Amino acid sequence: MKFFTKKLYLLITFTSLVFGFMYTSSRAEEPWTSKQLMAPSDLNKIIENPNAPKTYIYSIGYQSVIKNSIDIGPGKVAENQKKFRKHLGKLPKDANIVIYCGCCPFDRCPNVRPMFNILNEMGFKNHKLLNLPQNIKVDWIDKGFAVKK
């Protein structure tokens, strides 16, 4: 019985270490930093301010909801990634760029990582991910922020 208990303890310890490593590794690999997350209220202020610096807002999800945003389509689709690269190719590397999806919490979103990686790979310096912890409805529309008409 002691032998079985010792093996079970080792198995549980090993499993905990593996899953703990996987969790911390997946979090460490996000392509954005905390400084690159933009609060919805901050983006809304930019949209509502006619004197704000030009900001390119790209919808990389299933719906282009936010006022002045450019609809690219779901970021997980290769064709949309190509379309995004084409749009970005026309911009200076210091352009203010914000991307958003909003289909689901962005920590699980299949669209934001490929598109944010493209921004990183292309050498952009002022790009942000709109921080939509829940979804576009809860974190943008329900707060009364600017939407397309």
Secondary structure, DSSP 8 states (H G I E B T S, - for coil): -HHHHHHHHHHHHHHHHHHHHHHHHHHHT-SS-GGGEE-HHHHHHHHH-TTS--EEEEE-SS---BTTEEE---TTSHHHHHHHHHHHTTS-TT-EEEEE--SS-TTT-TTHHHHHHHHHHTT-SEEEEE--SS-HHHHTGGGT--B--
